[in-house]
Amino acid sequence: MKKILGDTRLMLKCCVMYYENEMGQNEIAQKLGISRPTVSKLLKEAKERGYLRIEIVGPQEQNCYKLERELEEKFGLKEAIVVEDKHDYIFQKEELGAEVAKYLYRIIQEGDIIGVSMGTTLKMVPQHAKVKRFNKIEFIPLVGGIGEADMTTHSNQLVVELSKGMGGKFKLLHGPAIVSNENIINILRQDKNIKDVFKAMDKMNIAVVGIGSPIDENSNVIKNGYFNSKDIETFKERKAAGDICLNVYDIDGNIQNYEYNKCVFGMNIEKLRDVDKVVGIACGIEKLNAVIGAINGNYVNVLAVNYSLAKALLDYQL
């Protein structure tokens, strides 16, 4: 046995047959008159001696895989998803949505409760979730939203679409995303159906959230009137970095400095820290501070971003 394992010619023969001729280990063993475990040991020995180098080569996505690993290591993420930059901004968001949909199909198990926020990139996810694979899962909205301009980005609409595509059930949070004062929230939360949604939030083990910027005039939340000009000025003065579920936070992830948050009808994002997997989606380098704040606040532990934003995150000095 020792002589066989030290046989360089036999090692190289096994490598050629296995990696170039794509023969199975059992087939190689029969052809060479040795056991399958011996074939496995010869392949391992060839690698250890440097006779064999395995290189993973892909198209442009190869760079993305490297960035994903670097992001995971730098920020302690459970997983990172990076897509190539595209000239068409909408197509870039759609590609992010497609990859997040694949990720959800991979990690979701029967019995999971999945919370969903809102946003233009997040709305791309249901478009790529068209295989009914689950029966005993439930999607829940993390923020209210009725009557605002773009219904397709609403949390309620997204849970309906995801349930249609992937299977399972959904709950709806009937009420506006923003109310005039926090007393209205207390009244709304007395409703039985609304109570059920908030109870489900306490049990959810997966969340998918859009990471927004409350000071970017091109952001969806500003275009749809969630923040007015006075709000934006206040956010700038108080150095707001980002928002998740319309909860505004600074670069350190703190939310206490923003009175606005008290009038959001939905989940306090500090609850996200107790959720097993929280997927944060962001597209565009202008979201840099928003993503950093989300990571610093421990609101996300899985990140889906485009290439240039991923590079900016790696260059950011912690």
N, C-alpha and C positions, 0 to 999 in steps of 0.2 A: 504493500500500500504506500509506504513512504517513497519508494522508488517511482511509483506512478505519479504521486503528487509533486515530485521534483522534476518531472520530465517536461522540459521546456517545449519540445516539439508537440507533445500531447496537449499542453496548455494552449498553444497557439492554434492547434487543429480544432480544439473545442470552441475557442473564441470565434474562428471563422465560420464554423458550422452553426453556432448559436446566433451570432449577431449579423453575419453577412448572408448566410444561407437560410436563416430564419427557421432552423430545425429545432424541435422541442428537445428538452433534456432527456426524456425517455428514448426518443428516436436516436439521439447521439450515443446514449449508453449502449443501445442494441448494436449500433453500427461499429462502435469501437470495442465492444466486448467488455465493458466496465459497468459499474452500478450507477444509477442516477445520482445518488449522493456524492459519488466520486466526481462526476461531471460538475456538479455544483461547486465542489471544493476546488477543482481545477480552475474554474472561471473566477472564483474568489481570489485564488493565489495569483492568477495572471494580473488581476487588478492591483493587488498589493505590491507586486514586483514592478509595476509600471508598464507592463506589456499591453495593458488595455486602458484606454481613456474613454470615458463616456461623456459626451458633450451634448447638452440639450440645445438644439438649434431650432428657432422658430422664425417667422417673418418679423415684422415690426413689433409684434406683441412681445418679443423676447425682452425688449427694454422695459416693458410694463411689468413683466414678472419680476425683474430685478428690483424695480422701484417698490413693488408690493412688499417684497421681503424686507427691504430697507425701512419702509414705513412701519412695518410690524415691529421691527427691532427697536427703532428710535422711540416710538410712542407706546410700546407695550400693547399693541392692538391684537385682538384675537384673529383678525384677518383684514387684509387690505385688498381692494379691487381697483385697478387702474386701467383706464381705456385711453387709446391714442387720441391726440388732439385732432379735431376735424375743422375744416374751413366753415362748414355749416354748423352753427351753434345748436340748432334744433336737432340735427342728426347726432351730434355729440351727446346731447342729453338722452336721446333715444337709445344710443348704445349703452349708456350707463344704466338706463332702465332695464335693458335686456340682460345685462350682466347681473344686476340685483335680482331679477326674476329667477335666473339660473341658481343663484346662491340660495334663494328662499326654497326652491324645489329641493335643493340638496340638504338643507338643515331642518326643515319643518318635519315634525312627526305628529301622528295622530294625538289629539288632546292638547295641542299647543294653542295658546291665545296670543294673537299677533296684533299689536297696536300699530296704527298708521296715522301719520300726521298729514301734512299738506305740502303742495308746491308744484312748480312746473316740471321739474325733473322727476319728482316722485310719481307724477301722473303717467309717466312713460312705463312704469313697471307693469301695471295691469295689461297693457297692450301686448306684453310678451309672456303673460301668464294665461295660457289658453288650454292647458291640459288639466282636466278635473282628476286630480290624483288623491284628494283627501276627502274624508267624510266627517271626521270628528275634530275639526279645527274651527276656530272662531276668530273673525276679524273685528276689531273694535276701533272706532275713531278716537283720537286723542285730543281733538279740539272741535268745538262746534262750528257751524257755518251754514247759514241760510240766507238767501237773498242777495249775496254779494255777486259781483260781476261775472267772474269766471267759475262756474259751478264745477267744471272738470277738474279743478285743482283742490276741491273741498275734501276734507277728511272723510265725511259721510259718503261722498260719491266714490272715493277710492276704495273703501271697504266693500261697497256693493260690487264694484267691478272685479276686485280681487277674488271675492267669494264666487262670483259667476265663473271666473276663469279657473281657479284652483280647486274649488269645491269648499265644503264646509258651510258655516253659518256666519251671520254678521249681526251686529247691533248698530243702532244709529243714535247719535247725540243730538236731539232736537233742541236747537237754540242757536242764537247768534254766536259768532266767534268772539266778538267784543261787545260788552255791555256798558252802559253809562256809569254804573257804580257797582261795587262788589255785593251790595245787599240783594241785587237782582239775582246774582249767582246763588246766594243762599236760598232764595225762594225757588228757583228752578230745580235745585238739587233735592227738593222735597218730593218731586215727581218720582213715582215708582220706576218707570222705565229708565229715567236718567240715573237713579240710584244704582240700577243694575249695571249700567255702563261703567260707573265709577268703581263699583265692586270688582268688575272684570279687569279694570286697570290695575288693581292691586294684585291680581293673579297672573297677569300676562308675563310670558317668559321671552317673547321676541318683540322688538319694536323696529319700525322702519320710519325714519324721520328725515325730512328735508332740512338742510342747514341754510338759513337765510341771512341776509344782511339788512338791518333796519335803517342803514344810512345810505344805501345804494339806491339812487333815484330810479334805476332801471329794474329794481327787484319787483317781484310779483306782488308782495304784500303791500308795497307802496302804490303800485299801479291799481290795485283793487281796493284801495282806500282804507286798509286796516290801520295805517299810520297816516296822520295828517302832518302838515308842515310844522306845526308847533311840536308835535311828538318828535319829529326828525331832528329839529333843533335841540331839543332836550337830550335826545340820545347822543348827539354829537358832543354836546357840552359835558355829558357824563361818560364819554368815551365808550359807548356801546360798541361791541364787536360783532355780535350775531344774534340770531333768534332761532329757537326751535319751538314748534307749537305756539308761536307768537309770544313766547316767553323771551324777553330780551336779557342778554348777559354781557359782561365785559370780557376782556382778554383772559382774565383768570377764571372765567366761568361763574362769577358771582351775579346773582339776580336781585339782590336786596336793594340795590340803588335805583330801581326802576318801578315807580308807583304804577305805571301802566300795566304791569303784570297782574295786578290784583283784579283787573277788569277783563281778563281773558277767561272765557268759559271753556275750560278744558283741564287737562292735567298739568299740575306743577311739574316742571321738568326735573326737579330734584328726585322724583320717584324713579327716573330712568336709571339712577345709580344702582337700583336693586334688581334691574332686569338682566337676565342672563346674556342675551345678545341684542345690542342696539346698533342698527345699521344707520349710519349718517351719510346722506347723499349730498354732494356739493359739486357744482360745475362752474369753472371760471376762476381765474387767479384773484379776482376781486373778493373771493370768499376766504382768502387766506386767514385773516384775523378771526373770522367767524368759526372756521374749523379749529384753529388753535384754541379758542375759547371753549368750544364744545369738548375738546380733548381734555383741557385743563380742568373743566368742570366735571369730568368723568360722566358726561352725558352720552357718549358714544364709545363703543369698543370695537366696532367694525366700521371701516371707512370705504366709501366708494367715490372716487374722484377722477378727473381727467388728468392727462399727463403733465401739463404745465403747472397745474395746481399741486400735484404730487411733488414735482421738482422744487417748487417754492417751499413746500412744507419741510422737505429734507434740508433745504438751505437755511431754514429758520433757526435762529439761535435761542435755545431754551434758557 
